[in-house]
Amino acid sequence: MAAYHRPATIEEALSCLDSDPVTIAAGCTDLLAATGSRELTGNVLDITGIKALRHVRKEAGDVLIGAAATWSDVIAADLPPSFDMLKQAAREVGSVQIQNAGTVAGNICNASPAADGMPCLLAMDAEVVTRSAAGGRVLALADFVTGPRRTALSAGELVTAIRIPATATGGRSRFLKLGARRYLVISIAMVAARLEIVDGRVIHPALSVGACGPVATRLATLEEALEGQPADARLAARVTSDLVAPDLSPIADIRADAPYRLEAATELLRRALTGLVAPEAEAAA
Ligand SMILES: Cc1cc2nc3c(=O)[nH]c(=O)nc-3n(C[C@H](O)[C@H](O)[C@H](O)COP(=O)(O)OP(=O)(O)OC[C@H]3O[C@@H](n4cnc5c(N)ncnc54)[C@H](O)[C@@H]3O)c2cc1C
């Protein structure tokens, strides 16, 4: 008979994972949507009772988002401006009810190409912290999500937190998403941009795109082209599809074709960067 486990500690969860095959369940907003059923079948490990996993906290300059932290927890957390993009993405995940139940960790473990958290977390050099009965691992998020609906998670392994290293908590940031309507929509394209401005110039731009390829990706070619450029209203004009394309493999699906996605991502990046370096130009547009 199928078992439902709701442990109170990480250790109990690990011992449960080590014995029988189980489905790890957090907010269930992806799990139930995937089955189309009102309840899960098979053995379930519900991690929402583990208090040690529900936090958004600082640790030696890094920021840790526990695996049971919801989108609403992120919105409510006291975080520096580099996290504005993650908060903006959080406010666009479904509805408030979905934000109250859905977790950031569930978003990345589900590994949908359209997961709104992915571009933001990539632009913050996020790492995924896991535990299993055999020990712990820390993986770069870019290595954790290996393809559509595929991750590097092994059997018996639990994500315990997402870590943003102190080195990536500087600067200001912006998230923009394009869908077929304003709310409750799966992204056609989305972008996250984080940068610092020193002496009027762009430093360390971190730019990423989601929903345009099999996995969300950083835009190394564009980042290199924008490094050191004047941080003013002219910056957007430097963002061309020729600089975005080398790091994208845009997909065609029911929502949009590949050329549209490339153009949409390019325009979203222009707007996100204008919002960061010249908000007055954005307001006038
Ligand atoms: C109406 C609706 C609207 C939505 N809108 C959006 C949207 O706009 N943008 C968006 O990105 N998403 C959206 N989603 C999808 C979903 O809400 C998010 O992806 C959410 O963050 C998933 O978190 P969860 O806790 O509910 O994950 P769950 O459904 O509990 O789990 C998802 C997957 O991750 C695994 N998992 C969860 N936690 C762990 C862990 N700690 N360790 C290992 N594996 C784990 C589960 O086994 C499962 O495979 C929407 C969903 C619904 C139903």
The ligand as an SDF file (V2000), in Angstrom:
LIG
                    3D

 53 58  0  0  0  0  0  0  0  0999 V2000
   -2.2100   27.6670  -11.9040 C   0  0  0  0  0  0  0  0  0  0  0  0
   -0.7100   27.5580  -11.9290 C   0  0  0  0  0  0  0  0  0  0  0  0
    0.0350   28.6220  -12.4160 C   0  0  0  0  0  0  0  0  0  0  0  0
    1.4220   28.5420  -12.4570 C   0  0  0  0  0  0  0  0  0  0  0  0
    2.1250   29.6150  -12.9290 N   0  0  0  0  0  0  0  0  0  0  0  0
    3.4750   29.5470  -12.9970 C   0  0  0  0  0  0  0  0  0  0  0  0
    4.2180   30.6460  -13.5090 C   0  0  0  0  0  0  0  0  0  0  0  0
    3.6570   31.6930  -13.8930 O   0  0  0  0  0  0  0  0  0  0  0  0
    5.5660   30.5270  -13.5590 N   0  0  0  0  0  0  0  0  0  0  0  0
    6.2140   29.4080  -13.1430 C   0  0  0  0  0  0  0  0  0  0  0  0
    7.4490   29.3530  -13.1990 O   0  0  0  0  0  0  0  0  0  0  0  0
    5.5400   28.3520  -12.6300 N   0  0  0  0  0  0  0  0  0  0  0  0
    4.1910   28.3940  -12.5600 C   0  0  0  0  0  0  0  0  0  0  0  0
    3.5000   27.3230  -12.0690 N   0  0  0  0  0  0  0  0  0  0  0  0
    4.2400   26.1210  -11.6600 C   0  0  0  0  0  0  0  0  0  0  0  0
    4.5640   26.0100  -10.1490 C   0  0  0  0  0  0  0  0  0  0  0  0
    3.6750   26.7440   -9.3500 O   0  0  0  0  0  0  0  0  0  0  0  0
    5.9950   26.4190   -9.7840 C   0  0  0  0  0  0  0  0  0  0  0  0
    6.9420   25.7790  -10.6000 O   0  0  0  0  0  0  0  0  0  0  0  0
    6.2960   26.1270   -8.2940 C   0  0  0  0  0  0  0  0  0  0  0  0
    7.4140   26.8850   -7.9140 O   0  0  0  0  0  0  0  0  0  0  0  0
    6.5730   24.6420   -8.0130 C   0  0  0  0  0  0  0  0  0  0  0  0
    6.8490   24.4650   -6.6170 O   0  0  0  0  0  0  0  0  0  0  0  0
    6.1260   23.3580   -5.7430 P   0  0  0  0  0  0  0  0  0  0  0  0
    6.6450   23.5060   -4.3640 O   0  0  0  0  0  0  0  0  0  0  0  0
    4.6560   23.4080   -5.8980 O   0  0  0  0  0  0  0  0  0  0  0  0
    6.7000   22.0230   -6.4300 O   0  0  0  0  0  0  0  0  0  0  0  0
    6.0650   20.5660   -6.4040 P   0  0  0  0  0  0  0  0  0  0  0  0
    4.9170   20.4870   -7.3480 O   0  0  0  0  0  0  0  0  0  0  0  0
    5.8260   20.1030   -5.0140 O   0  0  0  0  0  0  0  0  0  0  0  0
    7.3190   19.7340   -6.9940 O   0  0  0  0  0  0  0  0  0  0  0  0
    7.7520   19.9680   -8.3270 C   0  0  0  0  0  0  0  0  0  0  0  0
    8.8690   18.9460   -8.6580 C   0  0  0  0  0  0  0  0  0  0  0  0
   10.0160   19.1750   -7.8720 O   0  0  0  0  0  0  0  0  0  0  0  0
   10.3360   18.0460   -7.0620 C   0  0  0  0  0  0  0  0  0  0  0  0
   10.7760   18.6040   -5.7750 N   0  0  0  0  0  0  0  0  0  0  0  0
   10.1500   19.5540   -5.0430 C   0  0  0  0  0  0  0  0  0  0  0  0
   10.9030   19.8970   -3.9820 N   0  0  0  0  0  0  0  0  0  0  0  0
   12.0180   19.1320   -4.0350 C   0  0  0  0  0  0  0  0  0  0  0  0
   13.1790   19.0130   -3.2200 C   0  0  0  0  0  0  0  0  0  0  0  0
   13.3460   19.7650   -2.1240 N   0  0  0  0  0  0  0  0  0  0  0  0
   14.1490   18.1200   -3.5680 N   0  0  0  0  0  0  0  0  0  0  0  0
   14.0020   17.3760   -4.6910 C   0  0  0  0  0  0  0  0  0  0  0  0
   12.9220   17.4230   -5.5090 N   0  0  0  0  0  0  0  0  0  0  0  0
   11.9420   18.2960   -5.1860 C   0  0  0  0  0  0  0  0  0  0  0  0
    9.0510   17.2260   -6.9930 C   0  0  0  0  0  0  0  0  0  0  0  0
    9.3010   15.8450   -6.7770 O   0  0  0  0  0  0  0  0  0  0  0  0
    8.4650   17.5000   -8.3750 C   0  0  0  0  0  0  0  0  0  0  0  0
    9.0890   16.6780   -9.3320 O   0  0  0  0  0  0  0  0  0  0  0  0
    2.0960   27.3650  -12.0050 C   0  0  0  0  0  0  0  0  0  0  0  0
    1.3420   26.2800  -11.5090 C   0  0  0  0  0  0  0  0  0  0  0  0
   -0.0460   26.3730  -11.4670 C   0  0  0  0  0  0  0  0  0  0  0  0
   -0.8250   25.1970  -10.9320 C   0  0  0  0  0  0  0  0  0  0  0  0
  1  2  1  0
  2  3  1  0
  2 52  2  0
  3  4  2  0
  4  5  1  0
  4 50  1  0
  5  6  2  0
  6  7  1  0
  6 13  1  0
  7  8  2  0
  7  9  1  0
  9 10  1  0
 10 11  2  0
 10 12  1  0
 12 13  2  0
 13 14  1  0
 14 15  1  0
 14 50  1  0
 15 16  1  0
 16 17  1  0
 16 18  1  0
 18 19  1  0
 18 20  1  0
 20 21  1  0
 20 22  1  0
 22 23  1  0
 23 24  1  0
 24 25  2  0
 24 26  1  0
 24 27  1  0
 27 28  1  0
 28 29  2  0
 28 30  1  0
 28 31  1  0
 31 32  1  0
 32 33  1  0
 33 34  1  0
 33 48  1  0
 34 35  1  0
 35 36  1  0
 35 46  1  0
 36 37  1  0
 36 45  1  0
 37 38  2  0
 38 39  1  0
 39 40  1  0
 39 45  2  0
 40 41  1  0
 40 42  2  0
 42 43  1  0
 43 44  2  0
 44 45  1  0
 46 47  1  0
 46 48  1  0
 48 49  1  0
 50 51  2  0
 51 52  1  0
 52 53  1  0
M  END
$$$$
